[in-house]
Amino acid sequence: MQKSVLLKVHCSKGTYIRSLCYDLGKRMGYGAYMSFLLRTQSGKFIIDNTVTLDEISLENINNFMLTIDAVLEYSIIKLNENQAKKFLNGAYLKMELENKLYRVYDNNDVF
């Protein structure tokens, strides 16, 4: 006889839900697997703000597009004209930075 359970899990990134299902089944003395997964949130993106592909058309796609700044929450580095020229040519820029990801801008644009 097959049984099923519906779980709601609030977890951090890197959590393996399939492994969680397997481990729960093993702990209860049954085989277990995940047959369905609905991710309701990933970071700041929540399911209530989503649209289906059928709702998007060439005429309205700009209503749904997000800028890179809306998506990435990295710190900003602003380069002066000289730094930007070197950066675009692949030169090394000596800067005291933390070991993390950054958005890099010149006067107006992100690189």
C-alpha positions in Angstrom: 0.0 0.0 0.0 1.5 3.4 -1.1 1.2 6.3 1.3 1.9 9.9 0.7 2.8 12.9 2.8 2.8 16.6 1.9 5.6 18.6 3.5 6.1 22.3 3.7 9.8 23.1 4.2 11.4 26.4 5.0 15.1 26.0 4.3 18.3 27.8 3.2 20.0 27.4 -0.1 21.9 24.2 -0.5 19.2 22.1 1.2 18.6 18.9 -0.7 14.9 18.2 -0.5 15.1 14.8 -2.3 17.7 13.7 0.3 15.4 15.0 3.1 12.5 12.9 1.8 14.8 9.8 1.5 16.1 10.4 5.1 12.6 10.8 6.5 11.4 7.6 4.9 14.5 5.7 6.1 13.9 7.0 9.7 10.3 5.8 9.5 11.3 2.4 8.2 9.9 3.0 4.7 11.3 3.8 1.3 10.5 7.3 0.4 10.9 9.6 -2.6 9.8 13.0 -3.8 7.1 13.0 -6.4 6.4 16.7 -6.6 8.2 20.0 -5.7 6.8 23.5 -5.7 9.3 26.2 -4.8 7.3 29.1 -3.4 10.3 31.4 -2.8 13.9 31.7 -3.9 15.6 34.7 -2.3 13.5 37.7 -2.8 11.5 36.1 -5.6 8.1 34.7 -4.5 5.5 32.7 -6.3 2.8 35.4 -5.9 4.8 37.6 -8.3 5.2 35.1 -11.0 3.6 34.7 -14.4 3.2 31.8 -16.7 4.8 31.6 -20.2 1.3 31.8 -21.7 0.8 35.2 -20.1 3.9 36.7 -21.8 3.8 37.9 -25.4 6.0 40.1 -27.5 3.7 43.0 -26.9 3.9 42.8 -23.1 7.2 41.2 -22.3 8.7 44.6 -21.1 6.1 44.6 -18.3 7.7 41.5 -16.8 11.4 42.0 -17.5 13.6 42.9 -14.6 16.8 45.0 -14.7 20.0 43.4 -13.6 20.1 45.8 -10.7 16.7 44.6 -9.6 17.9 41.0 -9.6 21.5 41.3 -8.3 22.0 42.7 -4.8 25.8 43.0 -5.1 27.8 45.9 -3.9 28.6 48.5 -6.5 32.1 49.6 -7.7 32.2 52.9 -9.7 35.2 53.2 -12.0 36.5 56.5 -13.1 37.3 57.0 -16.8 40.9 55.8 -16.6 39.9 52.7 -14.5 37.1 51.9 -16.9 39.4 52.0 -19.9 41.9 49.7 -18.2 39.1 47.4 -17.1 37.6 47.1 -20.5 41.0 46.2 -21.9 41.5 43.4 -19.3 44.1 45.3 -17.2 44.5 44.5 -13.5 43.0 47.2 -11.2 44.6 47.3 -7.8 41.7 47.8 -5.4 41.2 46.9 -1.7 38.0 44.8 -1.9 36.4 42.1 0.1 36.3 38.6 -1.4 32.7 38.9 -2.8 30.8 39.7 -5.9 30.3 43.2 -7.2 28.4 45.1 -9.9 30.9 47.3 -11.8 30.0 50.6 -13.4 31.6 53.4 -15.2 29.9 56.8 -15.4 26.6 55.3 -16.7 26.7 51.7 -17.5 27.3 48.3 -15.8 30.0 46.2 -17.5 
